[in-house]
């Protein structure tokens, strides 16, 4: 089996804190916040996390398959690919959420990837995701 690593987008490959703040200021309720945050409206406020991007590149140089698995909805694929390319990152695959909650999405994605790859580590900042993946025996690091 080929070795693989997985990176999340928001809070891991990009610092999305400014987008988060802008959506908090704009939104009246939780639903409005998430509709804003999971849209392209303020993605331009995201900043690359250069140390994590460098880690991504090092894995690629060492021959790992590198995947991005994000809780972003599928409709954000074009902007996500644009952000990655802008950082000089070329993932082997980007998997965005089609339905459900982030934790369920990432567990589903890891189960599928684990059928073909030996997942060495997942870089994710969500404690609920980390807990769920660790229960599957997957190492999770919050950069």
PyMOL commands that set and color helices and strands:
alter all, ss='L'
color gray80, all
select helices_A, chain A and resi 17-26+30-37+43-45+50-61+74-86+102-114+127-134
alter helices_A, ss='H'
color red, helices_A
select strands_A, chain A and resi 2-7+14-15+47-48+65-73+93-97+117-123+140-141
alter strands_A, ss='S'
color yellow, strands_A
deselect
rebuild
show_as cartoon
